[in-house]
Amino acid sequence: MKIYRGRLAAVAAIILLIAMAAIALGCQQPETPAAQTPAATARAATSAGPEIQTIEATINSPEKAKAEATSDAIAFAWNLFMFNNWPALTTSKGQPDSRKSFGAPGPVVWQTYKTSQDMYVVSGQPLPWNQGPIVEPPALQSGMIDGKILTDRNGNPVMYEVRLSEDTYNYILGRGLYTQAGQLQLLKGGPPVTFPLPSMEIKAAWRFLGKGDDPTHYFTTKVQDGGVVRILGLSGLHITSKALPQWVWCTFEQIENLQTTGARLLLPIAAAVQQSNKAMQSGFAGTPWAYYQLDGVQTEYVQNPDAAACLRDPKVTCLANTQIETNFQGSSSCITCHSLASIGPNGRRFNLWSFRGGNQQGHMGDPPPLKPDVGLDFVWSMREAH
């Protein structure tokens, strides 16, 4: 199923609507009927829609990306979502196929990124970006970052993978940071780790679809599991972008996760984000992407209106996905956690957890000092290095 150019025009208008709505909400002004009715805005939209070239130009431009991420983080998050989930070229990695419409069948852009297993090899050197298969199957890992396992209603564990865009992959490869020995050299001096724009990293949560599941409500792929071909449905998606020095953190998930996995979203979704979800789901109607929502966006450690206030400390903001941070949502801050990405003497890694009253909790708000550790510019996947 496809979104045709008329619908793309609708989504362009919707993204503009999100910016207007966020301003209105921030000023506590009543919204106009048009702002509350994405369908009416879609009908009125006659200008060119958010063709993939326009989205790509924004994401790849340091100036444009920074400007949009700063002025309207919600719209920027949806642009990241559309770019990474656009149908991919199958002749080169990391490239959208402009001949196809958003929602068309087939692999999407981020599925052509290198996996973390491609980057952090046990021995030898990772392959160059342009070597190896264009589209790679999920390199699944079990267990969440806290070591626990989320099981769905059919008794299947939710599985995870990490992907690195071309700029992210090539920077780690070029600096020799794909091994722990290479990272330990940073303790002896040299330039700090600073990823270039438009570096991105993806973390995806997948579940095996089965009894009671409607595959048309999911972006799906097939995998071999124990000699049997099974269908995976995407249940969660973190997207991070180096559009800002502290990166941009946004997370999306399938809207039926509570019913399928029992994992409830504990953090309130900001009002402007809720409005954007309704608008974008309307624009994506007729595709599996209509069944996904944005949980929030983080660009700052504190006072971030597009992310949720933490349950434990409302003075700071949180961002969590029910499929990826199930058990510590109330103290899950993507930006704070990843700010601790580092390496210390003897390969020591900064402790991701604090313990209050015996409870395992994440770090929130302004990060603690790293010294004597050396920062890895928010990219925690580098701890997978051997």
Buried (B, 14 or more C-beta within 10 A) or exposed (E): EBBEEEBBBBBBBBBBBBBBBBEBBEEEEEEEEEBBBBEBBBEEBEEEBBBBEBBBEBBEBEEBBBBBBEEBBBBBBBBBBBBBBBBBBBEEBBBBBEEBBBBBEEBBBBBBBBBBBBBBBEEEEBBEBEEEEBBBBBBBBEEBBBEEEBBBBBEBBBBBBBBBBBBBBBBBBEBEBBBBEBBBBBBEEEEEBEBEBBBBBBBBBBBBBBEEBEEEBBBBBEBEBEEEEBBBBBBBBBBBBBBBEBBBBBBBBBBBBEEBBEBEBBBEBBEBBBBBBBBBBBBBBBBBBBBBBBBBBBBBBBEBBBBBBBBBBEEBBBBBBBBBBBBBBBBBBBBBBBBBBBBBEEEEBBEBBEEEEEEBBBBBBEBEEBEEBBBBBBBBBBBBBE
